[in-house]
């Protein structure tokens, strides 16, 4: 997953990771 993307989203990176897959939030 992209740390910068998580920071821009302002959410916890853990939320982006689901079962090892990277969830892209726009």
N, C-alpha and C positions, 0 to 999 in steps of 0.2 A: 504494500500500500504506500501511498505517497504522503509522508509526514506533512509536507507543505499544504497538501489538499485538506488534511484534517484540521490544520491550523486555520486555514481560510474559512473552513466550515464552522470553526469555533466549537467543535464537538469532540467528545472523547474518541480517540483512535480505536478503542476497543469496539465501539459501536459499528465502525466501518468493517471490522473483520467478522465474518460469519462462517464458521466451520472451516477456517483457513482460507476462505475466498475473500477477495478484496471487493468491497461494495463501493461503487462510485456514487458519491452524492453531489448533485449539482444544485 
